[in-house]
Amino acid sequence: MNEDTSTVQDYRVQDQHAREYLKRSDGVKLKSSTVRTYDGNLRQYEAFLQDRDKSLLDAEFGDLLDFTAHCVRSGNRQGTIEAKVSTIGELYRYIRLYTDDRDTLNFDPLRISTIDLSKYNTPEPIEREALTRAEIRQLFDAFDSYRNRLMAVVGVETGLRNSDIRGIRLEDLSLDVGEIHVHDPKNSKPYDVPIADDLAFEIDYWIRHHRTGFVANTTCEYLFPSQDGSQLKTNSSLNRLVKEAAQRAGIQDTIGTSQVSSHHGDDLSSRKSQREWHRVTVHTLRHSCITLMKEDGVDLTYRQMVANHSSPDTTQAYTHSSNEVFEKIRGRFNPPR
């Protein structure tokens, strides 16, 4: 299979099959942001094997177990290791199903599902606490632009994920009925979230009075564009804005650290040996939204729907029309301003 280097040159992993797998998945089965995460995971595994003078095809199941143990010793948490092992498993399944080198693999990719990470001594997961109403107001006041503040308000009032906030298009807005359509959510079907009249007014005000001065590109489809008229590309771009505002507001804190492997640090052009986990991120805004809804008496079923936490129980309990449900949520949810 020939590789189109013009589309894969930004991938850090060097193995040809890994690059082909990422190229096939990029924007099709996986979001581009997810592909970047997969690329980083595969590059770490590849570098670990290179230290053993092995390639991804040469690796044996014992090598993968040793890589897992290496991640544990490096201080990775269970969820992080699960993501890395899952990525590696997806690659090996791709090689087994779609390449001519399927018979050269030294172990059956199905064996990867037998790795039980609950038996490893991994650090406890980092839990972020929801912000109080006073802290949310402090955060809003600390933003240095209408756009940045409004993105945070949307996060607190809708519970949208980082990528979903950055991905809101003008055509996704139904301000007259108070809804935002989430057209490409993480690991789920598109869905709608309700917004209050105040938020609909602020979004409309941004579009009519501020957005046109923020970006000169009149063809830009995104509600919150970057200054060059494109979409804010990465989760880190929005996270940075939120973290810096929280720092200015005096509510930011480091709630944990994790070790960064030397290979991963080199790939990211970072000299830091540890990653700091901050209390206030975009995910904190999402967590705060769900917590505030609970405090305001919004039913669990509706909270799960807004958070896009689908389950059979949630589906069975959801018997009303979206208009009825959204009105119930708007009637009870009183987010801070």
Secondary structure as the mmCIF struct_conf table of DSSP 4:
data_model
#
loop_
_struct_conf.conf_type_id
_struct_conf.id
_struct_conf.beg_label_comp_id
_struct_conf.beg_label_asym_id
_struct_conf.beg_label_seq_id
_struct_conf.end_label_comp_id
_struct_conf.end_label_asym_id
_struct_conf.end_label_seq_id
HELX_RH_AL_P HELX_RH_AL_P1 THR A 5 VAL A 8
TURN_TY1_P TURN_TY1_P1 GLN A 9 ASP A 10
HELX_RH_AL_P HELX_RH_AL_P2 GLN A 16 SER A 25
STRN STRN1 ASP A 26 ASP A 26
TURN_TY1_P TURN_TY1_P2 GLY A 27 LYS A 29
STRN STRN2 LEU A 30 LEU A 30
HELX_RH_AL_P HELX_RH_AL_P3 SER A 32 GLN A 50
TURN_TY1_P TURN_TY1_P3 ASP A 51 ASP A 53
TURN_TY1_P TURN_TY1_P4 LEU A 56 ASP A 58
HELX_RH_AL_P HELX_RH_AL_P4 PHE A 61 ARG A 73
TURN_TY1_P TURN_TY1_P5 SER A 74 GLY A 75
HELX_RH_AL_P HELX_RH_AL_P5 GLN A 78 TYR A 98
BEND BEND1 THR A 99 THR A 99
TURN_TY1_P TURN_TY1_P6 ASP A 100 ASP A 101
HELX_RH_3T_P HELX_RH_3T_P1 ARG A 102 THR A 104
BEND BEND2 ASN A 106 PHE A 107
HELX_RH_3T_P HELX_RH_3T_P2 PRO A 109 THR A 114
HELX_RH_3T_P HELX_RH_3T_P3 LEU A 117 LYS A 119
BEND BEND3 TYR A 120 TYR A 120
HELX_LH_PP_P HELX_LH_PP_P1 THR A 122 ILE A 126
HELX_LH_PP_P HELX_LH_PP_P2 ARG A 128 THR A 132
HELX_RH_AL_P HELX_RH_AL_P6 ARG A 133 ALA A 142
BEND BEND4 ASP A 144 SER A 145
HELX_RH_AL_P HELX_RH_AL_P7 TYR A 146 THR A 158
HELX_RH_AL_P HELX_RH_AL_P8 ASN A 162 ARG A 166
TURN_TY1_P TURN_TY1_P7 GLY A 167 GLY A 167
STRN STRN3 ARG A 169 ARG A 169
HELX_RH_3T_P HELX_RH_3T_P4 LEU A 170 ASP A 172
STRN STRN4 LEU A 173 SER A 174
TURN_TY1_P TURN_TY1_P8 LEU A 175 GLY A 178
STRN STRN5 GLU A 179 VAL A 182
BEND BEND5 HIS A 183 ASP A 184
TURN_TY1_P TURN_TY1_P9 LYS A 186 ASN A 187
BEND BEND6 SER A 188 SER A 188
STRN STRN6 TYR A 191 PRO A 194
HELX_RH_AL_P HELX_RH_AL_P9 ASP A 197 TYR A 205
HELX_RH_PI_P HELX_RH_PI_P1 TRP A 206 ARG A 211
HELX_RH_AL_P HELX_RH_AL_P10 THR A 212 PHE A 214
TURN_TY1_P TURN_TY1_P10 THR A 218 THR A 219
STRN STRN7 TYR A 222 TYR A 222
BEND BEND7 LEU A 223 PHE A 224
STRN STRN8 PRO A 225 PRO A 225
TURN_TY1_P TURN_TY1_P11 GLN A 227 ASP A 228
BEND BEND8 GLY A 229 SER A 230
STRN STRN9 GLN A 231 GLN A 231
HELX_RH_AL_P HELX_RH_AL_P11 ASN A 235 ALA A 249
TURN_TY1_P TURN_TY1_P12 GLY A 250 GLY A 250
STRN STRN10 THR A 254 GLN A 259
HELX_LH_PP_P HELX_LH_PP_P3 VAL A 260 SER A 261
HELX_RH_AL_P HELX_RH_AL_P12 SER A 262 ASP A 267
TURN_TY1_P TURN_TY1_P13 LEU A 268 SER A 269
BEND BEND9 SER A 273 SER A 273
STRN STRN11 GLN A 274 HIS A 278
BEND BEND10 ARG A 279 ARG A 279
BEND BEND11 THR A 281 THR A 281
HELX_RH_AL_P HELX_RH_AL_P13 VAL A 282 GLU A 295
TURN_TY1_P TURN_TY1_P14 ASP A 296 GLY A 297
HELX_RH_AL_P HELX_RH_AL_P14 LEU A 300 ALA A 307
TURN_TY1_P TURN_TY1_P15 ASN A 308 ASN A 308
HELX_RH_AL_P HELX_RH_AL_P15 PRO A 312 ALA A 317
BEND BEND12 HIS A 320 HIS A 320
HELX_RH_AL_P HELX_RH_AL_P16 SER A 322 ARG A 332
#
